[in-house]
Amino acid sequence: IQITAYGACNTCEAQKKCGFAETKNKTVIVRSKEWGTYQAGDRVMVHINKSLGLLSVLIAYVLPAIVLIMAVSVPVAFGVSEGLSAIIGIVSIGAYFMILYSQRNKLEKKFTFTISKHE
């Protein structure tokens, strides 16, 4: 499904002049047994289970914040310099997202979307 995402200032009358207005096309893969009932150009609603939405927030925001805080504060507590602790934090976040990337196929199977016709 091709989705056009509009920036927050989509309704602003000055959006064409300010340069901050943003529109992006995104693609969402939805596996559906009823795929034959949909045509290109149909307006549809894309749904995800609420618990999966909360899990995605946990994975994308909460866990990385915890990793970063721990990776910076624990070394400082043991007397490591702040500069080295910051580097450890950056490396830890990089490792977290590399692990997350390596699990993308597993996560893709878990995070499934459904669609319905938009009335």
C-alpha positions in Angstrom: 0.0 0.0 0.0 1.3 3.4 -0.9 0.7 6.0 1.8 1.2 9.7 1.4 2.2 11.2 4.7 1.8 14.9 5.1 3.8 17.1 7.5 2.2 18.8 10.5 2.0 22.1 8.6 -0.1 20.6 5.7 -3.0 22.9 6.5 -0.9 26.1 6.9 -1.4 28.6 4.1 2.3 29.6 4.1 3.6 26.1 3.6 4.6 26.7 0.0 6.8 29.7 0.9 8.4 28.5 4.2 10.1 25.3 2.9 9.4 23.3 6.0 6.2 21.6 4.6 7.0 17.9 4.0 5.1 15.2 2.1 6.5 11.7 1.9 5.3 8.6 0.1 5.7 5.5 2.2 5.0 1.9 1.3 3.4 -0.6 3.8 3.3 -4.3 2.9 0.0 -5.8 4.0 -0.7 -9.5 3.5 -4.4 -10.1 3.0 -6.4 -13.1 1.9 -8.9 -10.5 0.4 -6.2 -8.8 -1.8 -8.2 -9.5 -4.9 -11.0 -7.2 -3.7 -8.8 -4.1 -3.7 -7.8 -2.1 -6.8 -5.1 0.5 -7.3 -6.4 3.8 -6.1 -8.8 2.4 -3.6 -9.0 4.3 -0.3 -8.2 1.9 2.6 -7.6 2.1 6.3 -4.5 0.4 7.6 -4.7 -1.2 11.0 -2.3 -2.6 13.5 -3.1 -4.3 16.8 -2.8 -1.7 19.6 -0.5 -3.9 21.7 1.9 -4.2 18.7 1.8 -0.4 18.4 2.9 -0.1 22.0 5.6 -2.8 21.5 7.0 -0.8 18.5 7.2 2.3 20.7 9.0 0.2 23.4 11.5 -1.1 20.8 12.1 2.1 18.9 12.2 4.7 21.8 12.1 3.2 25.4 14.7 0.5 25.1 17.3 2.6 23.2 16.8 5.3 25.9 17.4 2.8 28.6 20.5 1.4 26.8 21.9 4.9 26.4 21.3 5.9 30.0 22.8 2.7 31.3 25.8 2.8 28.9 26.7 6.3 29.9 25.8 6.4 33.7 27.3 3.0 34.7 30.8 3.8 33.5 30.7 7.2 35.0 29.7 5.6 38.4 32.8 3.5 38.2 35.0 6.5 37.6 35.3 6.4 33.8 35.6 9.8 32.2 32.5 11.5 30.7 34.0 11.6 27.2 34.8 7.8 27.2 31.3 7.2 28.7 29.7 9.1 25.8 31.7 7.0 23.3 30.5 3.9 25.1 26.9 5.2 24.9 27.2 5.8 21.2 28.7 2.4 20.6 26.0 0.8 22.7 23.2 2.5 20.8 24.9 1.4 17.5 25.1 -2.2 18.7 21.4 -2.1 19.8 20.2 -0.9 16.4 22.5 -3.4 14.6 20.9 -6.2 16.7 17.5 -4.8 15.9 18.4 -4.7 12.2 19.6 -8.3 12.3 16.2 -9.3 13.7 14.2 -7.4 11.1 12.8 -10.5 9.4 11.5 -11.9 12.7 10.0 -8.5 13.6 8.4 -8.2 10.2 6.6 -11.4 10.7 5.4 -10.2 14.2 4.2 -6.8 13.1 1.4 -7.5 10.7 -1.0 -4.9 9.3 -4.6 -5.4 8.2 -6.6 -3.3 5.8 -10.3 -2.4 5.3 -12.1 -0.4 2.8 -12.3 3.3 3.7 -15.9 4.6 3.6 
